[in-house]
Amino acid sequence: MNSNSADMPATGKDALLNRRGEERVPARFEVHFTQAQDAAKALRAYSLNISAGGLCLRTRRAYDVGSPVRMDMVVEGEAFQIQGVIAWVRDESEAIGVRFTNLSEEDRLRLQRVIDSLQP
């Protein structure tokens, strides 16, 4: 198994990068990477779940834990431009975890309202 994950014990800086603060909700939508090198890595990336702090994406391209990414996404009709960092990678399921960084309080609250609307 080739996996770097928040599920594995981490110490120091890695522990802070991988700590999840909000509950994730299942959601499927397309994510577009806004940096040219990231767009080339992920022809299409789709979310598996999301929280106000991050999301899990299914992608066929490799990413390194700690790499910064910029993404555009539309969730339930709401558009977001998000910066994040790769928090974990699971090669066997072609999934990555992205922790949001530099999200304004206004965008975080707007994203949380959208996420709340997704819950049953």
A tleap script that builds the chain and sets N, CA, C and O, in Angstrom:
source leaprc.protein.ff14SB
mol = sequence {
  NMET ASN SER ASN SER ALA ASP MET PRO ALA
  THR GLY LYS ASP ALA LEU LEU ASN ARG ARG
  GLY GLU GLU ARG VAL PRO ALA ARG PHE GLU
  VAL HIE PHE THR GLN ALA GLN ASP ALA ALA
  LYS ALA LEU ARG ALA TYR SER LEU ASN ILE
  SER ALA GLY GLY LEU CYS LEU ARG THR ARG
  ARG ALA TYR ASP VAL GLY SER PRO VAL ARG
  MET ASP MET VAL VAL GLU GLY GLU ALA PHE
  GLN ILE GLN GLY VAL ILE ALA TRP VAL ARG
  ASP GLU SER GLU ALA ILE GLY VAL ARG PHE
  THR ASN LEU SER GLU GLU ASP ARG LEU ARG
  LEU GLN ARG VAL ILE ASP SER LEU GLN CPRO
}
set mol.1.N position { 0.853 -1.177 0.000 }
set mol.1.CA position { 0.000 0.000 0.000 }
set mol.1.C position { 0.889 1.227 0.000 }
set mol.1.O position { 1.757 1.365 0.862 }
set mol.2.N position { 0.685 2.114 -0.951 }
set mol.2.CA position { 1.436 3.356 -1.027 }
set mol.2.C position { 0.518 4.481 -0.608 }
set mol.2.O position { -0.306 4.948 -1.395 }
set mol.3.N position { 0.660 4.921 0.649 }
set mol.3.CA position { -0.289 5.899 1.169 }
set mol.3.C position { 0.375 6.810 2.174 }
set mol.3.O position { 1.065 6.350 3.084 }
set mol.4.N position { 0.171 8.085 2.011 }
set mol.4.CA position { 0.505 9.080 3.016 }
set mol.4.C position { -0.822 9.649 3.447 }
set mol.4.O position { -1.603 10.104 2.612 }
set mol.5.N position { -1.095 9.631 4.756 }
set mol.5.CA position { -2.461 9.908 5.144 }
set mol.5.C position { -2.586 10.549 6.503 }
set mol.5.O position { -1.715 10.415 7.362 }
set mol.6.N position { -3.690 11.248 6.677 }
set mol.6.CA position { -4.050 11.792 7.980 }
set mol.6.C position { -4.426 10.668 8.939 }
set mol.6.O position { -4.460 10.872 10.152 }
set mol.7.N position { -4.710 9.472 8.397 }
set mol.7.CA position { -5.069 8.336 9.235 }
set mol.7.C position { -3.850 7.721 9.908 }
set mol.7.O position { -3.987 6.974 10.877 }
set mol.8.N position { -2.653 8.029 9.398 }
set mol.8.CA position { -1.432 7.490 9.965 }
set mol.8.C position { -0.910 8.466 11.015 }
set mol.8.O position { -1.070 9.675 10.849 }
set mol.9.N position { -0.295 7.983 12.084 }
set mol.9.CA position { 0.238 8.882 13.098 }
set mol.9.C position { 1.243 9.838 12.481 }
set mol.9.O position { 2.101 9.436 11.695 }
set mol.10.N position { 1.126 11.115 12.847 }
set mol.10.CA position { 2.040 12.128 12.340 }
set mol.10.C position { 2.528 12.967 13.504 }
set mol.10.O position { 1.870 13.085 14.538 }
set mol.11.N position { 3.680 13.534 13.308 }
set mol.11.CA position { 4.241 14.377 14.348 }
set mol.11.C position { 4.666 15.701 13.745 }
set mol.11.O position { 4.798 15.825 12.528 }
set mol.12.N position { 4.880 16.694 14.602 }
set mol.12.CA position { 5.402 17.984 14.157 }
set mol.12.C position { 4.529 18.653 13.128 }
set mol.12.O position { 3.305 18.669 13.260 }
set mol.13.N position { 5.154 19.214 12.091 }
set mol.13.CA position { 4.461 19.948 11.030 }
set mol.13.C position { 3.431 19.073 10.321 }
set mol.13.O position { 2.343 19.545 9.991 }
set mol.14.N position { 3.769 17.783 10.079 }
set mol.14.CA position { 2.838 16.887 9.403 }
set mol.14.C position { 1.537 16.729 10.176 }
set mol.14.O position { 0.469 16.631 9.573 }
set mol.15.N position { 1.613 16.703 11.498 }
set mol.15.CA position { 0.410 16.558 12.319 }
set mol.15.C position { -0.505 17.757 12.107 }
set mol.15.O position { -1.724 17.596 12.042 }
set mol.16.N position { 0.061 18.953 12.000 }
set mol.16.CA position { -0.757 20.146 11.787 }
set mol.16.C position { -1.341 20.173 10.383 }
set mol.16.O position { -2.481 20.605 10.208 }
set mol.17.N position { -0.591 19.722 9.370 }
set mol.17.CA position { -1.082 19.702 7.996 }
set mol.17.C position { -2.251 18.741 7.830 }
set mol.17.O position { -3.154 18.999 7.034 }
set mol.18.N position { -2.246 17.632 8.575 }
set mol.18.CA position { -3.204 16.565 8.347 }
set mol.18.C position { -4.396 16.575 9.282 }
set mol.18.O position { -5.267 15.714 9.151 }
set mol.19.N position { -4.477 17.500 10.213 }
set mol.19.CA position { -5.554 17.510 11.194 }
set mol.19.C position { -6.843 18.024 10.553 }
set mol.19.O position { -6.859 19.128 10.010 }
set mol.20.N position { -7.922 17.244 10.606 }
set mol.20.CA position { -9.202 17.626 10.031 }
set mol.20.C position { -10.067 18.215 11.131 }
set mol.20.O position { -10.250 17.596 12.179 }
set mol.21.N position { -10.605 19.421 10.896 }
set mol.21.CA position { -11.382 20.102 11.919 }
set mol.21.C position { -12.881 20.013 11.734 }
set mol.21.O position { -13.621 20.150 12.709 }
set mol.22.N position { -13.359 19.788 10.517 }
set mol.22.CA position { -14.795 19.755 10.251 }
set mol.22.C position { -15.199 18.410 9.662 }
set mol.22.O position { -14.397 17.720 9.032 }
set mol.23.N position { -16.461 18.055 9.881 }
set mol.23.CA position { -16.999 16.821 9.312 }
set mol.23.C position { -17.171 16.988 7.810 }
set mol.23.O position { -17.667 18.016 7.349 }
set mol.24.N position { -16.764 15.982 7.050 }
set mol.24.CA position { -16.924 16.018 5.596 }
set mol.24.C position { -18.267 15.421 5.199 }
set mol.24.O position { -18.782 14.504 5.840 }
set mol.25.N position { -18.817 15.975 4.117 }
set mol.25.CA position { -20.117 15.562 3.606 }
set mol.25.C position { -19.916 15.024 2.185 }
set mol.25.O position { -19.210 15.652 1.396 }
set mol.26.N position { -20.515 13.884 1.837 }
set mol.26.CA position { -20.379 13.376 0.471 }
set mol.26.C position { -20.921 14.393 -0.534 }
set mol.26.O position { -22.008 14.940 -0.350 }
set mol.27.N position { -20.154 14.638 -1.593 }
set mol.27.CA position { -20.574 15.573 -2.637 }
set mol.27.C position { -19.734 15.313 -3.877 }
set mol.27.O position { -18.529 15.083 -3.777 }
set mol.28.N position { -20.364 15.348 -5.043 }
set mol.28.CA position { -19.628 15.127 -6.295 }
set mol.28.C position { -19.803 16.348 -7.188 }
set mol.28.O position { -20.920 16.703 -7.563 }
set mol.29.N position { -18.686 16.983 -7.523 }
set mol.29.CA position { -18.663 18.099 -8.458 }
set mol.29.C position { -17.267 18.168 -9.057 }
set mol.29.O position { -16.307 17.661 -8.477 }
set mol.30.N position { -17.162 18.800 -10.224 }
set mol.30.CA position { -15.883 18.905 -10.904 }
set mol.30.C position { -15.063 20.048 -10.318 }
set mol.30.O position { -15.596 21.101 -9.968 }
set mol.31.N position { -13.766 19.819 -10.219 }
set mol.31.CA position { -12.825 20.826 -9.725 }
set mol.31.C position { -11.822 21.098 -10.831 }
set mol.31.O position { -11.287 20.170 -11.438 }
set mol.32.N position { -11.567 22.379 -11.093 }
set mol.32.CA position { -10.597 22.780 -12.104 }
set mol.32.C position { -9.398 23.405 -11.412 }
set mol.32.O position { -9.552 24.314 -10.596 }
set mol.33.N position { -8.211 22.923 -11.731 }
set mol.33.CA position { -6.997 23.516 -11.192 }
set mol.33.C position { -6.659 24.752 -12.013 }
set mol.33.O position { -6.728 24.720 -13.241 }
set mol.34.N position { -6.291 25.852 -11.338 }
set mol.34.CA position { -6.081 27.112 -12.041 }
set mol.34.C position { -4.630 27.368 -12.399 }
set mol.34.O position { -4.358 28.285 -13.174 }
set mol.35.N position { -3.686 26.602 -11.871 }
set mol.35.CA position { -2.300 26.730 -12.273 }
set mol.35.C position { -2.057 25.789 -13.444 }
set mol.35.O position { -2.503 24.642 -13.422 }
set mol.36.N position { -1.361 26.261 -14.456 }
set mol.36.CA position { -1.163 25.470 -15.672 }
set mol.36.C position { -0.564 24.099 -15.380 }
set mol.36.O position { -1.012 23.102 -15.945 }
set mol.37.N position { 0.445 24.030 -14.504 }
set mol.37.CA position { 1.058 22.742 -14.227 }
set mol.37.C position { 0.099 21.807 -13.505 }
set mol.37.O position { 0.180 20.592 -13.683 }
set mol.38.N position { -0.819 22.353 -12.682 }
set mol.38.CA position { -1.810 21.517 -12.008 }
set mol.38.C position { -2.875 21.046 -12.989 }
set mol.38.O position { -3.323 19.902 -12.912 }
set mol.39.N position { -3.282 21.908 -13.904 }
set mol.39.CA position { -4.283 21.518 -14.896 }
set mol.39.C position { -3.756 20.369 -15.746 }
set mol.39.O position { -4.512 19.474 -16.124 }
set mol.40.N position { -2.463 20.394 -16.045 }
set mol.40.CA position { -1.875 19.311 -16.832 }
set mol.40.C position { -1.831 18.014 -16.035 }
set mol.40.O position { -1.910 16.933 -16.618 }
set mol.41.N position { -1.707 18.102 -14.729 }
set mol.41.CA position { -1.655 16.903 -13.891 }
set mol.41.C position { -3.012 16.227 -13.780 }
set mol.41.O position { -3.087 14.998 -13.765 }
set mol.42.N position { -4.072 16.998 -13.703 }
set mol.42.CA position { -5.404 16.432 -13.481 }
set mol.42.C position { -6.302 16.809 -14.643 }
set mol.42.O position { -6.810 17.929 -14.700 }
set mol.43.N position { -6.500 15.890 -15.562 }
set mol.43.CA position { -7.375 16.175 -16.694 }
set mol.43.C position { -8.771 16.511 -16.197 }
set mol.43.O position { -9.397 17.467 -16.654 }
set mol.44.N position { -9.241 15.719 -15.264 }
set mol.44.CA position { -10.499 15.990 -14.574 }
set mol.44.C position { -10.341 15.531 -13.144 }
set mol.44.O position { -9.812 14.451 -12.882 }
set mol.45.N position { -10.793 16.339 -12.235 }
set mol.45.CA position { -10.788 15.952 -10.829 }
set mol.45.C position { -12.205 16.127 -10.304 }
set mol.45.O position { -12.854 17.140 -10.567 }
set mol.46.N position { -12.674 15.143 -9.569 }
set mol.46.CA position { -14.019 15.185 -9.010 }
set mol.46.C position { -13.946 15.003 -7.508 }
set mol.46.O position { -13.164 14.199 -6.999 }
set mol.47.N position { -14.767 15.759 -6.811 }
set mol.47.CA position { -14.804 15.643 -5.362 }
set mol.47.C position { -15.499 14.356 -4.957 }
set mol.47.O position { -16.375 13.850 -5.659 }
set mol.48.N position { -15.086 13.838 -3.805 }
set mol.48.CA position { -15.771 12.714 -3.182 }
set mol.48.C position { -16.509 13.190 -1.942 }
set mol.48.O position { -17.598 12.711 -1.625 }
set mol.49.N position { -15.887 14.157 -1.238 }
set mol.49.CA position { -16.535 14.759 -0.076 }
set mol.49.C position { -15.898 16.113 0.186 }
set mol.49.O position { -14.828 16.427 -0.335 }
set mol.50.N position { -16.582 16.915 1.011 }
set mol.50.CA position { -16.132 18.279 1.253 }
set mol.50.C position { -16.510 18.718 2.660 }
set mol.50.O position { -17.494 18.247 3.231 }
set mol.51.N position { -15.716 19.623 3.203 }
set mol.51.CA position { -16.037 20.327 4.441 }
set mol.51.C position { -15.594 21.770 4.240 }
set mol.51.O position { -15.016 22.104 3.206 }
set mol.52.N position { -15.860 22.625 5.219 }
set mol.52.CA position { -15.424 24.014 5.120 }
set mol.52.C position { -13.908 24.123 5.239 }
set mol.52.O position { -13.346 25.189 4.987 }
set mol.53.N position { -13.237 23.036 5.618 }
set mol.53.CA position { -11.789 23.057 5.777 }
set mol.53.C position { -11.011 22.349 4.688 }
set mol.53.O position { -9.794 22.505 4.590 }
set mol.54.N position { -11.715 21.554 3.853 }
set mol.54.CA position { -11.001 20.822 2.817 }
set mol.54.C position { -11.907 19.884 2.057 }
set mol.54.O position { -13.117 19.835 2.279 }
set mol.55.N position { -11.288 19.134 1.147 }
set mol.55.CA position { -12.067 18.179 0.365 }
set mol.55.C position { -11.194 17.019 -0.066 }
set mol.55.O position { -9.966 17.089 -0.032 }
set mol.56.N position { -11.855 15.958 -0.470 }
set mol.56.CA position { -11.203 14.783 -1.030 }
set mol.56.C position { -11.517 14.770 -2.514 }
set mol.56.O position { -12.674 14.903 -2.914 }
set mol.57.N position { -10.475 14.610 -3.334 }
set mol.57.CA position { -10.637 14.593 -4.787 }
set mol.57.C position { -10.188 13.261 -5.355 }
set mol.57.O position { -9.228 12.661 -4.870 }
set mol.58.N position { -10.873 12.807 -6.369 }
set mol.58.CA position { -10.425 11.656 -7.143 }
set mol.58.C position { -9.697 12.200 -8.360 }
set mol.58.O position { -10.252 12.995 -9.119 }
set mol.59.N position { -8.456 11.772 -8.546 }
set mol.59.CA position { -7.655 12.212 -9.680 }
set mol.59.C position { -6.745 11.082 -10.126 }
set mol.59.O position { -6.402 10.205 -9.333 }
set mol.60.N position { -6.360 11.101 -11.375 }
set mol.60.CA position { -5.473 10.063 -11.902 }
set mol.60.C position { -4.021 10.504 -11.896 }
set mol.60.O position { -3.150 9.748 -12.326 }
set mol.61.N position { -3.745 11.687 -11.430 }
set mol.61.CA position { -2.381 12.222 -11.434 }
set mol.61.C position { -1.798 12.230 -10.026 }
set mol.61.O position { -2.524 12.343 -9.037 }
set mol.62.N position { -0.480 12.109 -9.953 }
set mol.62.CA position { 0.212 12.078 -8.670 }
set mol.62.C position { 0.457 13.485 -8.137 }
set mol.62.O position { 0.757 14.406 -8.897 }
set mol.63.N position { 0.330 13.633 -6.861 }
set mol.63.CA position { 0.628 14.881 -6.165 }
set mol.63.C position { 1.493 14.554 -4.965 }
set mol.63.O position { 1.417 13.455 -4.417 }
set mol.64.N position { 2.308 15.497 -4.559 }
set mol.64.CA position { 3.126 15.333 -3.368 }
set mol.64.C position { 2.446 16.003 -2.180 }
set mol.64.O position { 1.907 17.102 -2.303 }
set mol.65.N position { 2.475 15.335 -1.031 }
set mol.65.CA position { 1.944 15.925 0.193 }
set mol.65.C position { 2.695 17.227 0.458 }
set mol.65.O position { 3.922 17.281 0.377 }
set mol.66.N position { 1.936 18.273 0.775 }
set mol.66.CA position { 2.518 19.590 1.046 }
set mol.66.C position { 2.531 20.517 -0.151 }
set mol.66.O position { 2.823 21.704 -0.004 }
set mol.67.N position { 2.218 20.000 -1.349 }
set mol.67.CA position { 2.213 20.838 -2.554 }
set mol.67.C position { 1.037 21.808 -2.519 }
set mol.67.O position { -0.078 21.407 -2.186 }
set mol.68.N position { 1.267 23.082 -2.857 }
set mol.68.CA position { 0.159 24.035 -2.925 }
set mol.68.C position { -0.633 23.849 -4.221 }
set mol.68.O position { -0.070 23.483 -5.253 }
set mol.69.N position { -1.939 24.103 -4.160 }
set mol.69.CA position { -2.802 24.044 -5.339 }
set mol.69.C position { -3.795 25.197 -5.293 }
set mol.69.O position { -4.153 25.683 -4.220 }
set mol.70.N position { -4.233 25.629 -6.474 }
set mol.70.CA position { -5.311 26.607 -6.594 }
set mol.70.C position { -6.390 25.979 -7.460 }
set mol.70.O position { -6.103 25.383 -8.498 }
set mol.71.N position { -7.646 26.122 -7.017 }
set mol.71.CA position { -8.759 25.451 -7.683 }
set mol.71.C position { -9.944 26.386 -7.855 }
set mol.71.O position { -10.163 27.295 -7.056 }
set mol.72.N position { -10.698 26.143 -8.911 }
set mol.72.CA position { -12.007 26.748 -9.105 }
set mol.72.C position { -13.017 25.619 -9.010 }
set mol.72.O position { -12.818 24.543 -9.574 }
set mol.73.N position { -14.105 25.872 -8.290 }
set mol.73.CA position { -15.141 24.848 -8.185 }
set mol.73.C position { -16.494 25.523 -8.012 }
set mol.73.O position { -16.596 26.625 -7.472 }
set mol.74.N position { -17.521 24.843 -8.479 }
set mol.74.CA position { -18.894 25.299 -8.310 }
set mol.74.C position { -19.628 24.205 -7.554 }
set mol.74.O position { -19.724 23.066 -8.010 }
set mol.75.N position { -20.146 24.577 -6.380 }
set mol.75.CA position { -20.860 23.634 -5.523 }
set mol.75.C position { -22.275 24.165 -5.348 }
set mol.75.O position { -22.478 25.254 -4.812 }
set mol.76.N position { -23.255 23.382 -5.805 }
set mol.76.CA position { -24.661 23.781 -5.683 }
set mol.76.C position { -24.887 25.205 -6.209 }
set mol.76.O position { -25.609 25.992 -5.597 }
set mol.77.N position { -24.265 25.525 -7.345 }
set mol.77.CA position { -24.463 26.824 -7.985 }
set mol.77.C position { -23.611 27.951 -7.432 }
set mol.77.O position { -23.652 29.060 -7.963 }
set mol.78.N position { -22.836 27.702 -6.377 }
set mol.78.CA position { -21.961 28.717 -5.767 }
set mol.78.C position { -20.530 28.496 -6.255 }
set mol.78.O position { -19.988 27.397 -6.136 }
set mol.79.N position { -19.920 29.557 -6.807 }
set mol.79.CA position { -18.551 29.471 -7.322 }
set mol.79.C position { -17.542 29.854 -6.236 }
set mol.79.O position { -17.753 30.794 -5.470 }
set mol.80.N position { -16.447 29.102 -6.193 }
set mol.80.CA position { -15.379 29.348 -5.230 }
set mol.80.C position { -14.032 29.272 -5.940 }
set mol.80.O position { -13.807 28.402 -6.782 }
set mol.81.N position { -13.150 30.188 -5.592 }
set mol.81.CA position { -11.739 30.128 -6.000 }
set mol.81.C position { -10.968 29.867 -4.721 }
set mol.81.O position { -10.976 30.686 -3.802 }
set mol.82.N position { -10.299 28.718 -4.664 }
set mol.82.CA position { -9.728 28.247 -3.410 }
set mol.82.C position { -8.246 27.944 -3.566 }
set mol.82.O position { -7.811 27.397 -4.579 }
set mol.83.N position { -7.484 28.308 -2.547 }
set mol.83.CA position { -6.091 27.883 -2.435 }
set mol.83.C position { -6.045 26.794 -1.383 }
set mol.83.O position { -6.786 26.824 -0.401 }
set mol.84.N position { -5.162 25.831 -1.604 }
set mol.84.CA position { -5.046 24.750 -0.643 }
set mol.84.C position { -3.687 24.097 -0.694 }
set mol.84.O position { -2.804 24.504 -1.450 }
set mol.85.N position { -3.538 23.081 0.122 }
set mol.85.CA position { -2.314 22.296 0.173 }
set mol.85.C position { -2.713 20.823 0.206 }
set mol.85.O position { -3.698 20.454 0.846 }
set mol.86.N position { -1.947 19.989 -0.484 }
set mol.86.CA position { -2.223 18.552 -0.473 }
set mol.86.C position { -1.900 18.021 0.919 }
set mol.86.O position { -0.751 18.073 1.360 }
set mol.87.N position { -2.910 17.515 1.602 }
set mol.87.CA position { -2.758 17.036 2.981 }
set mol.87.C position { -2.435 15.549 3.039 }
set mol.87.O position { -1.743 15.105 3.956 }
set mol.88.N position { -2.926 14.772 2.073 }
set mol.88.CA position { -2.647 13.345 2.023 }
set mol.88.C position { -2.873 12.820 0.619 }
set mol.88.O position { -3.559 13.444 -0.191 }
set mol.89.N position { -2.282 11.653 0.338 }
set mol.89.CA position { -2.381 11.012 -0.971 }
set mol.89.C position { -2.625 9.529 -0.749 }
set mol.89.O position { -1.957 8.904 0.075 }
set mol.90.N position { -3.573 8.968 -1.477 }
set mol.90.CA position { -3.831 7.525 -1.454 }
set mol.90.C position { -3.797 7.033 -2.887 }
set mol.90.O position { -4.778 7.153 -3.622 }
set mol.91.N position { -2.657 6.475 -3.279 }
set mol.91.CA position { -2.468 6.038 -4.663 }
set mol.91.C position { -3.415 4.923 -5.066 }
set mol.91.O position { -3.888 4.891 -6.202 }
set mol.92.N position { -3.699 4.002 -4.142 }
set mol.92.CA position { -4.509 2.843 -4.525 }
set mol.92.C position { -5.934 3.233 -4.901 }
set mol.92.O position { -6.588 2.506 -5.648 }
set mol.93.N position { -6.428 4.360 -4.402 }
set mol.93.CA position { -7.779 4.790 -4.781 }
set mol.93.C position { -7.750 6.071 -5.614 }
set mol.93.O position { -8.789 6.674 -5.884 }
set mol.94.N position { -6.532 6.480 -6.020 }
set mol.94.CA position { -6.362 7.683 -6.831 }
set mol.94.C position { -7.061 8.880 -6.203 }
set mol.94.O position { -7.770 9.626 -6.879 }
set mol.95.N position { -6.853 9.055 -4.901 }
set mol.95.CA position { -7.512 10.132 -4.173 }
set mol.95.C position { -6.473 10.993 -3.464 }
set mol.95.O position { -5.416 10.520 -3.047 }
set mol.96.N position { -6.814 12.278 -3.344 }
set mol.96.CA position { -5.984 13.214 -2.593 }
set mol.96.C position { -6.878 14.010 -1.653 }
set mol.96.O position { -8.058 14.229 -1.926 }
set mol.97.N position { -6.299 14.432 -0.556 }
set mol.97.CA position { -6.989 15.318 0.372 }
set mol.97.C position { -6.393 16.706 0.254 }
set mol.97.O position { -5.172 16.862 0.262 }
set mol.98.N position { -7.239 17.710 0.145 }
set mol.98.CA position { -6.789 19.096 0.043 }
set mol.98.C position { -7.304 19.853 1.260 }
set mol.98.O position { -8.502 19.856 1.545 }
set mol.99.N position { -6.373 20.500 1.981 }
set mol.99.CA position { -6.747 21.367 3.100 }
set mol.99.C position { -6.755 22.790 2.562 }
set mol.99.O position { -5.769 23.246 1.984 }
set mol.100.N position { -7.874 23.493 2.755 }
set mol.100.CA position { -7.992 24.864 2.263 }
set mol.100.C position { -7.098 25.793 3.074 }
set mol.100.O position { -6.976 25.648 4.290 }
set mol.101.N position { -6.477 26.742 2.392 }
set mol.101.CA position { -5.664 27.771 3.028 }
set mol.101.C position { -6.130 29.121 2.494 }
set mol.101.O position { -6.674 29.197 1.392 }
set mol.102.N position { -5.925 30.166 3.251 }
set mol.102.CA position { -6.256 31.535 2.813 }
set mol.102.C position { -7.709 31.695 2.391 }
set mol.102.O position { -7.998 32.492 1.498 }
set mol.103.N position { -8.622 30.970 3.000 }
set mol.103.CA position { -10.047 31.114 2.711 }
set mol.103.C position { -10.592 32.246 3.583 }
set mol.103.O position { -10.487 32.202 4.808 }
set mol.104.N position { -11.173 33.257 2.940 }
set mol.104.CA position { -11.705 34.379 3.717 }
set mol.104.C position { -12.847 33.894 4.606 }
set mol.104.O position { -13.476 32.875 4.320 }
set mol.105.N position { -13.107 34.622 5.678 }
set mol.105.CA position { -14.198 34.257 6.580 }
set mol.105.C position { -15.531 34.267 5.829 }
set mol.105.O position { -16.382 33.409 6.062 }
set mol.106.N position { -15.711 35.228 4.938 }
set mol.106.CA position { -16.942 35.307 4.142 }
set mol.106.C position { -17.109 34.066 3.266 }
set mol.106.O position { -18.194 33.487 3.211 }
set mol.107.N position { -16.031 33.654 2.577 }
set mol.107.CA position { -16.108 32.454 1.732 }
set mol.107.C position { -16.280 31.194 2.565 }
set mol.107.O position { -16.990 30.277 2.153 }
set mol.108.N position { -15.636 31.133 3.739 }
set mol.108.CA position { -15.791 29.964 4.603 }
set mol.108.C position { -17.238 29.817 5.054 }
set mol.108.O position { -17.783 28.713 5.047 }
set mol.109.N position { -17.862 30.924 5.447 }
set mol.109.CA position { -19.262 30.887 5.880 }
set mol.109.C position { -20.188 30.530 4.713 }
set mol.109.O position { -21.137 29.764 4.883 }
set mol.110.N position { -19.913 31.083 3.539 }
set mol.110.CA position { -20.713 30.769 2.350 }
set mol.110.C position { -20.570 29.289 1.991 }
set mol.110.O position { -21.555 28.625 1.667 }
set mol.111.N position { -19.336 28.776 2.051 }
set mol.111.CA position { -19.109 27.364 1.777 }
set mol.111.C position { -19.816 26.493 2.815 }
set mol.111.O position { -20.405 25.471 2.463 }
set mol.112.N position { -19.764 26.885 4.084 }
set mol.112.CA position { -20.439 26.106 5.123 }
set mol.112.C position { -21.945 26.069 4.886 }
set mol.112.O position { -22.568 25.030 5.106 }
set mol.113.N position { -22.552 27.176 4.441 }
set mol.113.CA position { -23.990 27.181 4.135 }
set mol.113.C position { -24.308 26.199 3.012 }
set mol.113.O position { -25.309 25.485 3.072 }
set mol.114.N position { -23.456 26.165 1.989 }
set mol.114.CA position { -23.670 25.226 0.884 }
set mol.114.C position { -23.551 23.787 1.389 }
set mol.114.O position { -24.377 22.936 1.056 }
set mol.115.N position { -22.524 23.522 2.190 }
set mol.115.CA position { -22.317 22.179 2.732 }
set mol.115.C position { -23.498 21.759 3.605 }
set mol.115.O position { -23.956 20.619 3.533 }
set mol.116.N position { -23.986 22.684 4.425 }
set mol.116.CA position { -25.150 22.379 5.263 }
set mol.116.C position { -26.352 21.996 4.422 }
set mol.116.O position { -27.141 21.142 4.826 }
set mol.117.N position { -26.505 22.617 3.248 }
set mol.117.CA position { -27.633 22.296 2.376 }
set mol.117.C position { -27.505 20.911 1.744 }
set mol.117.O position { -28.498 20.354 1.276 }
set mol.118.N position { -26.301 20.352 1.724 }
set mol.118.CA position { -26.066 19.020 1.156 }
set mol.118.C position { -26.404 17.905 2.136 }
set mol.118.O position { -26.626 16.765 1.728 }
set mol.119.N position { -26.444 18.224 3.412 }
set mol.119.CA position { -26.693 17.190 4.422 }
set mol.119.C position { -28.175 16.849 4.466 }
set mol.119.O position { -29.030 17.722 4.314 }
set mol.120.N position { -28.471 15.564 4.677 }
set mol.120.CA position { -29.875 15.122 4.730 }
set mol.120.C position { -30.614 15.660 5.936 }
set mol.120.O position { -31.798 15.374 6.113 }
savepdb mol mol.pdb
quit
